Amino acid sequence: MTDDRIVAATVQLPKRGGQGVLIRGGLVMTAAHCIEWNADGGMAMGDWQVETVETACGKSFRMHPVFVEPRSDIALLGAPDGGEPEFASDWEFVR
Protein backbone atom coordinates (compact mmCIF):
# COMPACT_ATOMS: atom_id res chain seq x y z
CA MET A 1 0.00 0.00 0.00
CA THR A 2 1.42 3.41 -0.92
CA ASP A 3 1.87 6.19 1.61
CA ASP A 4 -0.92 8.18 -0.12
CA ARG A 5 -3.34 5.30 0.36
CA ILE A 6 -2.38 4.97 4.03
CA VAL A 7 -2.99 8.67 4.60
CA ALA A 8 -6.31 8.45 2.74
CA ALA A 9 -7.37 5.52 4.94
CA THR A 10 -6.68 7.36 8.21
CA VAL A 11 -9.51 9.31 9.83
CA GLN A 12 -9.70 11.60 12.84
CA LEU A 13 -12.22 11.25 15.67
CA PRO A 14 -12.13 14.79 17.07
CA LYS A 15 -14.42 14.25 20.08
CA ARG A 16 -11.67 12.44 22.00
CA GLY A 17 -8.71 13.21 19.77
CA GLY A 18 -8.49 9.67 18.41
CA GLN A 19 -7.76 8.17 15.03
CA GLY A 20 -9.17 5.30 13.04
CA VAL A 21 -8.87 3.62 9.69
CA LEU A 22 -11.40 3.13 6.89
CA ILE A 23 -12.01 -0.57 6.15
CA ARG A 24 -14.11 -2.54 3.70
CA GLY A 25 -17.86 -2.42 4.09
CA GLY A 26 -18.01 1.29 4.92
CA LEU A 27 -16.69 0.83 8.44
CA VAL A 28 -14.13 2.61 10.56
CA MET A 29 -11.93 0.58 12.92
CA THR A 30 -10.58 2.40 15.96
CA ALA A 31 -9.67 1.86 19.60
CA ALA A 32 -12.62 1.57 21.98
CA HIS A 33 -11.11 4.25 24.21
CA CYS A 34 -11.33 6.74 21.29
CA ILE A 35 -15.14 6.76 21.26
CA GLU A 36 -18.05 7.14 23.65
CA TRP A 37 -20.00 3.94 24.31
CA ASN A 38 -22.10 2.33 27.01
CA ALA A 39 -20.25 -0.31 29.03
CA ASP A 40 -23.39 -2.20 30.13
CA GLY A 41 -22.66 -5.87 29.61
CA GLY A 42 -20.00 -7.50 27.44
CA MET A 43 -19.93 -6.80 23.74
CA ALA A 44 -21.56 -3.43 23.32
CA MET A 45 -23.96 -2.85 20.44
CA GLY A 46 -27.13 -0.83 20.05
CA ASP A 47 -28.11 2.81 20.49
CA TRP A 48 -24.93 4.81 20.70
CA GLN A 49 -23.49 8.24 20.77
CA VAL A 50 -22.93 9.39 17.21
CA GLU A 51 -19.30 10.15 16.40
CA THR A 52 -18.00 12.65 13.90
CA VAL A 53 -15.33 11.18 11.64
CA GLU A 54 -13.06 13.38 9.52
CA THR A 55 -11.17 12.06 6.49
CA ALA A 56 -7.71 13.18 5.41
CA CYS A 57 -9.26 15.06 2.47
CA GLY A 58 -11.34 17.18 4.86
CA LYS A 59 -14.75 15.49 4.62
CA SER A 60 -16.62 14.83 7.84
CA PHE A 61 -19.51 12.48 8.44
CA ARG A 62 -21.39 10.86 11.29
CA MET A 63 -21.03 7.25 12.39
CA HIS A 64 -21.91 5.22 15.47
CA PRO A 65 -20.36 2.18 17.15
CA VAL A 66 -21.68 -1.11 15.80
CA PHE A 67 -19.21 -3.27 17.75
CA VAL A 68 -17.08 -2.57 20.82
CA GLU A 69 -14.80 -5.09 22.51
CA PRO A 70 -13.33 -3.26 25.52
CA ARG A 71 -10.87 -5.93 26.62
CA SER A 72 -9.11 -5.81 23.23
CA ASP A 73 -9.78 -2.04 22.95
CA ILE A 74 -11.34 -2.42 19.48
CA ALA A 75 -14.38 -0.66 18.05
CA LEU A 76 -16.06 -0.61 14.65
CA LEU A 77 -18.13 2.37 13.55
CA GLY A 78 -20.83 2.23 10.89
CA ALA A 79 -23.40 4.51 9.30
CA PRO A 80 -26.04 5.61 11.85
CA ASP A 81 -28.92 4.19 9.83
CA GLY A 82 -27.14 0.94 8.98
CA GLY A 83 -26.89 1.94 5.31
CA GLU A 84 -24.07 3.33 3.25
CA PRO A 85 -21.91 5.98 4.90
CA GLU A 86 -22.47 9.56 3.79
CA PHE A 87 -19.21 9.61 1.82
CA ALA A 88 -19.04 6.04 0.52
CA SER A 89 -16.62 7.08 -2.23
CA ASP A 90 -13.90 7.49 0.41
CA TRP A 91 -13.84 3.69 0.74
CA GLU A 92 -13.06 3.08 -2.96
CA PHE A 93 -9.34 2.72 -2.33
CA VAL A 94 -9.72 -0.38 -0.11
CA ARG A 95 -10.86 -2.67 -2.92
Wavefront OBJ file of the C-alpha trace (Angstrom):
o trace
v 0.000 0.000 0.000
v 1.422 3.408 -0.922
v 1.869 6.190 1.607
v -0.918 8.179 -0.122
v -3.342 5.301 0.361
v -2.375 4.968 4.026
v -2.985 8.672 4.598
v -6.312 8.446 2.742
v -7.370 5.519 4.944
v -6.677 7.360 8.208
v -9.506 9.309 9.825
v -9.699 11.596 12.840
v -12.216 11.249 15.673
v -12.126 14.789 17.070
v -14.416 14.248 20.079
v -11.668 12.437 22.004
v -8.708 13.215 19.766
v -8.491 9.675 18.409
v -7.757 8.169 15.026
v -9.168 5.305 13.037
v -8.865 3.623 9.687
v -11.402 3.127 6.893
v -12.005 -0.569 6.148
v -14.114 -2.541 3.698
v -17.857 -2.425 4.087
v -18.012 1.286 4.915
v -16.695 0.825 8.442
v -14.129 2.606 10.556
v -11.935 0.579 12.916
v -10.578 2.401 15.961
v -9.666 1.859 19.595
v -12.619 1.571 21.976
v -11.109 4.248 24.212
v -11.326 6.744 21.292
v -15.136 6.761 21.258
v -18.055 7.137 23.653
v -20.003 3.944 24.315
v -22.099 2.327 27.005
v -20.248 -0.308 29.034
v -23.392 -2.201 30.130
v -22.663 -5.873 29.605
v -19.996 -7.499 27.438
v -19.930 -6.805 23.736
v -21.561 -3.426 23.322
v -23.960 -2.851 20.445
v -27.126 -0.825 20.050
v -28.106 2.810 20.487
v -24.932 4.813 20.703
v -23.493 8.235 20.774
v -22.935 9.386 17.208
v -19.304 10.145 16.404
v -18.003 12.653 13.895
v -15.328 11.179 11.641
v -13.059 13.381 9.521
v -11.173 12.058 6.494
v -7.708 13.180 5.413
v -9.264 15.055 2.474
v -11.345 17.180 4.862
v -14.748 15.490 4.621
v -16.621 14.825 7.837
v -19.506 12.476 8.444
v -21.388 10.857 11.291
v -21.034 7.248 12.393
v -21.914 5.225 15.472
v -20.360 2.185 17.149
v -21.679 -1.110 15.796
v -19.207 -3.267 17.745
v -17.077 -2.569 20.820
v -14.801 -5.085 22.510
v -13.333 -3.255 25.522
v -10.868 -5.934 26.621
v -9.113 -5.810 23.234
v -9.779 -2.042 22.953
v -11.341 -2.418 19.485
v -14.379 -0.661 18.051
v -16.058 -0.607 14.647
v -18.128 2.368 13.553
v -20.834 2.234 10.888
v -23.397 4.510 9.301
v -26.040 5.613 11.850
v -28.922 4.191 9.827
v -27.137 0.936 8.976
v -26.894 1.941 5.309
v -24.067 3.332 3.246
v -21.907 5.977 4.904
v -22.468 9.557 3.786
v -19.213 9.607 1.817
v -19.041 6.043 0.522
v -16.618 7.081 -2.234
v -13.900 7.494 0.409
v -13.838 3.688 0.738
v -13.065 3.077 -2.958
v -9.338 2.724 -2.329
v -9.716 -0.382 -0.113
v -10.861 -2.673 -2.915
l 1 2 3 4 5 6 7 8 9 10 11 12 13 14 15 16 17 18 19 20 21 22 23 24 25 26 27 28 29 30 31 32 33 34 35 36 37 38 39 40 41 42 43 44 45 46 47 48 49 50 51 52 53 54 55 56 57 58 59 60 61 62 63 64 65 66 67 68 69 70 71 72 73 74 75 76 77 78 79 80 81 82 83 84 85 86 87 88 89 90 91 92 93 94 95
